[in-house]
Amino acid sequence: MALVDAAAARAGGGGPRRIEGRLTSSVPIETALELETARTGDAFSLSIRQNGQTLTSGGVTALGEPRDFVVWRGDGPSLPMSDQCLACGALNPIGLRVRLAFDGDGVWAALTPRDAWRTSGGRLHPAVAPVLLDEVAWWLGALVLHEGGLTNRLAIDLDDPDAPFGEPLIAAGRFADVAPIDRKRTFWRTECTLATASGHLIARGSIVFRGGAEYSARQIPFFKARTPPDVFRRMFPGYA
């Protein structure tokens, strides 16, 4: 979604905006891909394709006035990090390297992005919002369902696309705002926000998490090996 937003910006988009998209297939890296764009007024629609197959599609539209919100963070144990994830990968040389935490109310992350996330104009890179809020949303869904999964639909309201770089940030979401959107309770919508620690709203996300045992079979052993037993039991009690 950060790539979709960047493509729209090159085509003339800018200002406060909503970035929406759906991932329909894995997107390879270090591979030449096709980007198709269309513009209607201030709205952009984009798709990323490989050999004629759509891998992900989305759109960017102008955003209205932001709603009221409250900066929130809890007090609880850290969640396990990965190695190469763009958000939580401890070894990713250009990643955010963020460590998230959780308690009985929700999930949050407090960080100050490193220089790799500074624009040439000295501002906070707009890609921080979709990358970081996607990570918060994944954990919100996983900890509500107590299962692994993936996020496949994202809507990011970028309220301040020109936020200053260098300020401490807080990304957070509450379990009370996670709700199923289908009868089988497979897809769950999460709500999360990104703001400065001083209370300035940067972005908010409404992101759909899809969970299930088929994902847990691949993901849970990884987390279990990196998490203290008492914390893991709170995260995924059915696999403890």
C-alpha positions in Angstrom: 0.0 0.0 0.0 3.0 2.3 0.5 4.0 1.6 -3.1 0.4 2.3 -4.3 0.5 5.6 -2.4 4.0 6.5 -3.8 2.7 5.8 -7.4 -0.3 8.1 -6.8 2.0 10.8 -5.5 4.1 10.7 -8.7 1.0 10.9 -10.7 0.0 14.1 -9.0 -1.6 13.0 -5.7 -0.8 14.6 -2.4 -2.2 16.2 0.8 -4.3 14.3 3.4 -5.6 11.1 1.8 -7.1 7.7 2.2 -5.0 4.7 0.9 -7.0 1.6 0.3 -6.0 -1.8 -1.1 -6.4 -5.5 -1.1 -3.7 -8.1 -1.4 -4.8 -11.0 -3.6 -1.4 -12.7 -4.0 2.1 -12.6 -2.7 4.2 -9.7 -4.1 7.8 -10.7 -5.0 10.7 -8.4 -4.3 13.7 -7.6 -6.6 11.4 -8.5 -9.5 10.2 -6.3 -12.4 6.4 -5.7 -12.0 3.8 -3.9 -14.0 2.1 -0.8 -12.5 -1.2 0.3 -14.0 -2.7 3.7 -12.9 -5.9 5.6 -13.7 -7.0 9.0 -12.4 -10.5 10.4 -12.1 -10.4 13.9 -10.6 -8.6 13.6 -7.3 -9.0 9.8 -7.1 -6.4 7.3 -8.3 -6.8 3.6 -8.8 -3.7 1.4 -9.2 -2.9 -2.2 -9.6 0.4 -4.1 -9.4 0.6 -7.0 -11.9 3.0 -9.7 -12.9 2.7 -11.5 -16.2 -0.9 -10.3 -16.5 -1.9 -11.4 -13.0 -3.1 -8.8 -10.5 -1.1 -9.2 -7.3 -2.6 -6.2 -5.4 -4.8 -3.3 -6.2 -5.8 -0.2 -4.4 -6.7 3.4 -4.7 -5.9 6.8 -3.2 -8.6 9.5 -2.6 -8.6 12.9 -0.9 -9.4 12.9 2.8 -11.8 15.1 4.7 -11.5 16.4 8.2 -10.0 14.0 10.8 -12.1 12.7 13.6 -11.3 13.2 17.3 -9.0 10.7 18.9 -7.0 10.0 22.1 -3.4 8.9 22.2 -3.3 5.6 24.1 -0.7 3.1 25.2 -0.8 0.4 27.8 1.6 -1.4 30.1 2.4 -5.0 29.3 5.0 -7.5 27.9 6.7 -7.2 24.6 5.6 -9.3 21.6 8.2 -11.4 19.7 10.1 -9.8 16.9 11.1 -11.4 13.6 14.3 -11.1 11.7 13.5 -9.5 8.3 10.0 -8.0 8.7 9.9 -4.4 7.4 8.2 -3.4 10.6 9.4 -5.7 13.4 12.5 -7.3 11.8 15.4 -6.9 14.3 17.9 -7.6 11.5 16.3 -5.6 8.6 18.8 -2.9 7.8 16.1 -0.5 6.5 13.2 -1.7 8.7 11.5 0.2 11.5 12.8 -2.5 14.0 9.8 -1.8 16.2 9.0 -3.9 19.3 5.3 -4.0 20.0 3.7 -4.8 23.4 0.2 -5.8 24.6 -2.0 -5.9 27.7 -5.6 -6.7 28.4 -6.8 -3.7 26.5 -4.8 -3.7 23.2 -1.6 -3.5 21.3 0.8 -0.6 20.9 4.3 0.4 19.8 6.4 3.4 20.8 9.3 4.3 18.6 11.3 7.0 17.0 12.0 6.0 13.3 15.5 5.8 12.1 17.0 7.9 9.3 15.9 5.4 6.6 12.4 6.7 7.1 13.2 10.4 6.5 12.2 11.9 3.2 14.6 14.0 1.1 12.7 17.0 2.4 13.3 16.1 6.0 9.8 14.9 6.9 8.5 11.6 8.2 8.1 9.2 5.2 4.4 8.5 4.4 5.2 4.7 4.2 5.6 4.6 8.0 1.8 4.7 8.5 0.8 1.7 6.4 3.8 -0.4 7.4 3.4 0.2 11.2 -0.4 0.2 11.3 -0.4 -3.1 9.4 1.8 -4.6 12.1 -0.4 -3.4 14.9 -3.5 -4.6 13.1 -2.0 -8.1 12.6 -1.3 -8.5 16.3 -4.8 -7.1 17.3 -6.4 -9.8 15.1 -4.1 -12.6 16.2 -4.5 -11.9 19.9 -8.3 -11.7 19.7 -8.6 -14.9 17.7 -5.6 -16.6 19.4 -4.6 -17.8 16.0 -2.1 -16.8 13.3 -3.2 -15.1 10.1 -2.6 -12.3 7.7 -4.0 -8.9 6.9 -5.4 -8.6 3.4 -7.5 -5.4 3.2 -6.2 -2.0 4.3 -7.7 1.4 4.5 -5.2 4.0 5.9 -6.3 7.6 6.5 -3.1 9.7 6.2 -4.3 12.8 8.0 -0.8 14.4 8.1 1.3 13.3 5.2 4.0 15.9 6.0 4.5 15.1 9.7 7.9 16.2 11.1 10.7 13.6 11.3 12.3 12.8 14.6 9.4 13.0 17.1 8.6 9.9 19.2 5.6 8.1 17.7 2.9 5.8 19.2 0.9 3.4 17.1 -1.9 1.6 19.0 -5.3 -0.2 18.8 -7.7 -1.7 21.3 -9.2 -5.1 21.4 -12.6 -3.6 22.0 -12.5 -2.2 18.5 -11.8 -5.6 16.8 -15.0 -7.1 15.3 -16.0 -9.9 12.9 -17.3 -8.9 9.5 -18.4 -12.3 8.2 -20.7 -15.0 9.5 -18.0 -17.6 9.9 -15.9 -15.1 12.0 -12.9 -15.6 9.8 -12.4 -11.9 8.8 -12.0 -9.3 11.6 -11.8 -5.6 11.2 -9.3 -3.8 13.4 -8.9 -0.1 14.1 -5.6 1.6 15.0 -4.0 5.0 15.1 -0.5 6.5 14.6 0.3 9.8 16.4 3.1 11.7 18.0 3.7 11.1 21.7 2.6 14.7 22.2 -0.9 14.0 20.7 -0.7 15.0 17.0 -2.6 12.6 14.8 -0.7 11.3 11.8 -2.8 8.5 10.5 -5.5 5.9 11.4 -6.1 2.5 9.9 -9.1 0.2 9.4 -7.5 -3.1 8.5 -9.0 -6.6 8.0 -7.3 -9.6 9.6 -7.9 -13.1 8.4 -7.1 -15.8 10.9 -7.2 -19.6 11.1 -5.5 -22.8 12.1 -3.9 -23.1 8.7 -1.8 -20.0 9.4 -1.1 -20.9 13.0 0.5 -24.2 11.8 3.2 -22.2 10.1 3.5 -19.1 12.4 2.9 -20.2 16.0 6.0 -22.4 16.3 8.1 -19.4 15.4 6.5 -17.2 18.0 6.6 -19.9 20.7 10.4 -20.3 20.3 10.9 -16.5 20.9 8.5 -15.9 23.7 8.6 -16.6 27.5 6.2 -19.4 28.3 3.9 -17.3 30.6 3.6 -14.6 27.9 3.0 -17.1 25.1 0.2 -18.7 27.1 -1.6 -15.3 27.2 -1.1 -14.8 23.5 -2.0 -18.3 22.2 -3.5 -20.4 25.0 -4.6 -23.1 22.7 -1.0 -23.8 21.6 0.7 -23.5 25.0 
